[in-house]
Amino acid sequence: MVAALAWHDVRLLNWIHVLSGVLWTGADIFLGFIVGPVLRRMDPAQRTAFITYFVPRSLLYFPSVSLTTGTAGWYLAAWLGLTSPVNPQFAWVVAALILITLMTILGLGIMTPNSLRIWFELRKPAPNRDLIIRLNRYNVVNAAIQGSMQIMIIIIMSHLTLGGP
């Protein structure tokens, strides 16, 4: 993304924006609507084992793809003139900006600190399994909320790509 921004390469930045958005959205939808219900049916020891494996990997992945998606999207909108209030697509861009702001607050402000709490608890000699499961349940529910907002973003991005009023 840094290279695309430095070279002002709209095509490369668009590719990065779409790819990181697909990686973020796909992971959130998968976690919120597939993994979440499966975890609820697992016994506590199995859930803890999954969480122990998954959380450290998610601590880098989700902030990276979410910040890349939002940053690339903002620059694309600005470079394409979509951030001007006189542009007929401006309301759609504002809607996308509101959603990405909410998702960033939810992800970086709530889910990431929650994941860190889980990770620190898992590193203790005798981790509190009930606390870990409860904290992870919040993240799974929040992933479903983010997945829903990302479906709305997909609708907005489709509209912007097709260029309707």
FENTAPE-V117177 format. One record per residue. SS is DSSP state (2 for helix, 1 for strand, 0 for the rest). PHI is phi as a letter, one per 30 degrees, with the letter a starting at -180 (NA if undefined). D_CENTER is the distance of its C-alpha to the mean C-alpha in Angstrom with 2 decimals. Layout:
[[SS	PHI	D_CENTER] [SS	PHI	D_CENTER]]
This chain:
[[0	NA	17.06] [2	d	19.72] [2	d	22.42] [2	d	21.28] [2	d	21.33] [2	d	24.64] [2	d	26.26] [0	h	24.90] [0	c	24.14] [2	d	22.50] [2	d	22.38] [2	d	20.76] [2	d	18.15] [2	d	17.51] [2	d	17.25] [2	d	14.76] [2	d	12.61] [2	d	12.96] [2	d	12.57] [2	d	9.39] [2	d	7.96] [2	d	9.70] [2	d	8.61] [2	d	4.81] [2	d	6.18] [2	d	9.05] [2	d	7.92] [2	d	6.31] [2	d	9.49] [2	d	11.63] [2	d	10.98] [2	d	11.29] [2	c	14.18] [2	c	15.90] [2	d	15.61] [2	e	15.75] [2	d	19.07] [2	d	20.43] [2	d	19.89] [2	d	21.72] [2	c	24.66] [0	d	24.97] [0	d	27.45] [2	e	26.37] [2	d	27.43] [2	d	25.35] [2	e	22.22] [2	d	22.87] [2	d	23.41] [2	d	20.11] [2	d	18.23] [2	e	20.39] [2	d	19.41] [2	d	15.66] [2	e	14.68] [2	e	16.04] [2	d	14.20] [2	d	10.73] [2	d	11.71] [2	c	11.74] [2	d	9.34] [2	d	5.88] [2	d	7.36] [2	d	9.00] [2	d	6.84] [2	d	4.71] [2	d	8.33] [2	d	9.98] [2	d	8.55] [2	d	9.41] [2	d	12.56] [2	d	13.78] [2	d	13.40] [2	d	15.37] [2	d	18.00] [2	d	18.40] [2	d	19.00] [2	d	21.43] [2	d	23.19] [0	d	23.69] [0	i	25.11] [0	d	22.64] [0	d	22.31] [0	d	25.99] [0	e	27.00] [0	d	29.73] [0	d	27.43] [0	d	27.42] [0	c	23.65] [2	e	22.99] [2	d	22.16] [2	d	19.44] [2	d	17.95] [2	d	18.25] [2	d	16.49] [2	d	13.49] [2	d	13.72] [2	d	13.98] [2	d	10.90] [2	d	8.73] [2	d	10.78] [2	d	10.32] [2	d	6.54] [2	d	7.20] [2	d	10.16] [2	d	8.84] [2	d	6.41] [2	d	9.03] [2	c	11.94] [2	b	12.01] [2	d	10.00] [2	d	10.76] [2	d	14.35] [2	d	14.71] [2	d	13.88] [2	d	16.41] [2	d	18.88] [2	d	18.62] [2	d	19.17] [2	d	22.10] [2	d	23.57] [2	d	23.47] [0	d	25.42] [0	d	28.23] [0	e	31.39] [0	b	31.17] [0	d	27.59] [0	d	27.40] [2	d	26.01] [2	d	25.83] [2	d	23.76] [2	d	21.30] [2	d	21.03] [2	d	20.73] [2	d	17.96] [2	d	16.00] [2	d	16.74] [2	d	15.02] [2	d	11.75] [2	d	12.30] [2	d	13.15] [2	d	10.19] [2	d	7.96] [2	d	10.48] [2	d	10.30] [2	d	6.66] [2	e	7.89] [2	d	10.88] [2	d	9.58] [2	d	7.97] [2	d	11.50] [2	d	12.96] [2	d	11.28] [2	d	12.75] [2	d	16.00] [2	d	16.04] [2	d	15.42] [2	d	18.11] [2	d	20.37] [2	d	20.04] [2	d	20.72] [2	d	23.73] [0	i	24.97] [0	d	26.20] [0	d	27.29]]
